[in-house]
């Protein structure tokens, strides 16, 4: 007889290698064919809803690692909630208006100004839809579940119609107004920008000190005295209208080589060094408020520059006297309004100076810096020029510097409901907690929101003008435009004249002759995506407002989180989200931002093609995503190794339950051996830990919890010694069925716990399980936490055993290193114990040699009897020796009773008995 044939070796079709790049598309095709997403919704119909509202990625370009991380985290949450007793629909969305698409078309040779606005917009829409299709395919390949056939897209007529309603409600409440004041202006985009569209980069700028000569000192300063200002924007000097000083600061008149200069007292020492004023002598000290209404003359124009008071003039840097151009700065504008100054901004939309800046007309503002400086020098007003590198606002789309430029724009007032916004922030649950402070401070400090853009590709501002120029925004016009957009799309705004866009028979006091014009500006794209709570949550029957969760990158505190909160509080009085979660950015392995120029970009599509989507997903689960995260080939190799260990664990479990029918072979918990009960209890703890971690969005904890359970408790302990039972014992033996019960439970539990993170692998495991009737694991619920509190003494006892086992493992390892033994089955363990350890081991149920995976075990009372070179601890000491006897041909244990059975002379008594009873007939 070949005794190998009597061993019950693992049998499973579950392959060792995942072959994920090839197998995952097959799973996805199966899910699509079976309409799995809708089956999940049907299964959960009637359950409490959990709505994660998708922040729309911009539809332009292939997916990057940030996209993959964002959508994967959302998928973890949605899948978890769908398996945790909730109805969790997921409606993906896309942001599709704005400059990047216009720029992309320009690069493709589309000349915007040579075709009609309507035709250009149609081409933008075509391009956007193509990008949506490309990105949708990428997200689906990641294994992200959702209603992919019915996403929300900000350019669709139904979305735009709802956005118009949001605008109308805000206007009705008095939150929308038109005004002329300085806003961030991007010459490269030829449009106004909101704060959310600004990012800061270093820029080299001219740093100049300029003297303004006093013409009327109001009895405080002598005519001819010069007030010194400092600026890094020489090109704004043509727009200078005033000099601002702080009313509560001391200013000195410093005489230098016969000329009197006025600067802040506290800054004089540094200015002496900067300007070479070693001989400066203070002749007078005055308070800033005494200088109010002093008159100076502009350095090169025939006009006055008034000295005014303002709190924003500080002694932190410069001279304490601030060059004030109300058309080019927010503080300047505010203080200029107070003093009735002209709001001069002599620049066109391209950043070119106009004829309102004589001598510099036709110059690009940055080029004008040199010309202005030379003019100042020519007029004797330039005291010093230097160059500094400083942080400066840039257009986040074009990456080019922006300027402040006063233009007529449409604004959403923040001041009018700022306190409501701050109260709404406090009502939300924030993860991480610092998110609340961040958004609270942004809203507390932000100015009014400029919502108009001078572009073509976006949702038009639904505003008409009467013959006298008065804006017309009424319930009637808003309702009519909303309906027109719903039926025809917003392109109709550019295809028809104003009169043909108004309700039939519309009249208004501002237009006695019935003549109307329309606004040509479009809305800020943040108004588009920020209206999604109305256009999606409040408009789709399977969703509701407020959402349970908004989850995006940390850059969205200034973007989508902010604009969504603003529009929602404006029209509903409350935040559009109950909980808010943010994540960091994906960096390379050295912590650098990924960029094509550095050549350090890792694209998710490439990783998926090489390793599989489940590896990308497992990487996302492995990182602390609330901070910035790193990804590299080495990191992905480590994640792949963890995946391999999990997969091999599951393969071993599946292989050893191939002949197990849970309906008839399961052993009840109370009939399991103690060690099997211990594993069931630990498995139950894992369920509790993992469910808690899912609930807290702590996916890295799940990664470690499952990995540790698989490697430490299963692979290195239970599965290791189980081979001596499940391979060796008779098929229906009680001990074997007991261990198979644990294996089966571990397989079903681990597969379900892993399903939100590794959806393809988990479904593959489920397919290979006997006794599971559902077609997909994703139609299952998560395992429940059971009550094993009565088994606490048993768990504590076996925890103590595991502590002793680790000491024995250490001793075996030392014996291997000393070449005393090879495999542990050649060893005998002698355990020297004190009374406490003796009591523990007498209470343990089971074959201790088997549990330690050795051939022989002996326990000796008395730690003092232990050999000096053994491994010792407080309660036990371990000695390793070579087991006596012969090696059993079947179980490979070294036993003294090998050969006692004359019919099976190469087997130990245990194996001979099994073979005689079950295989000899």
Secondary structure by P-SEA (a helix, b strand, c coil): ccccccccccccccccccccccaaaaaaaaaaaaaaaaaaaaaacccbbbbbccccccccccccaaaaaaaaaaaaaaaaaaaaccbbbbbbbbbccccaaaaaaaaaccccccccaaaaaaaaaaaaaaaaaaaaaaaaaacccccccbbbbcccaaaaaaaaaaaaaaaaaccbbbbbcccccccccccccccccbbbbbbbbbbbbbbbbbccccccccccbbbbbbbccccccccccbbbbbccbbbbbcccccbbbbccccaaaaaaaaaccccccccccccccccccbbbccccccbbbbbbbbcccccccccccccccccccaaaaaaaaaaccccccccccccccccccccccccccccaaaaaaaaaaaaccccccbbbbbbbbccccccbbbbbbbcccccccccccaaaaaaaaaaccccccaaaaaaaaaaaccccccccccccccccccccccccbbbbbcaaaaaaaaaaaaacccccccccccccccccccccccccccbbbbbcccccaaaaaaaccccccccccccccccccccccccccccaaaaaaaaaaaccccccccbbbbbbbbbccccccccccccccccaaaaaacccaaaaaaaaaacccccbbbbcaaaaaaaaaaaaaaaaaaaaaaaaaccccccccccccccccaaaaaaaaaaaaaaaaaaaaaaacaaaaaaaaaaaaacccccccccccccccccccccccaaaaaaaaaaaaaaaaaaaaaccccaaaaaaaaaaccccccccccccccccccccccaaaaaaaaaaaaaaaaaaaaaaaaaaaaccccccccbbbbbbbcaaaaaaaaaccccccccccccbbbbbcccccccccccccccbbbbbccccccccccccccccccccccccccccaaaaaaaaacccc
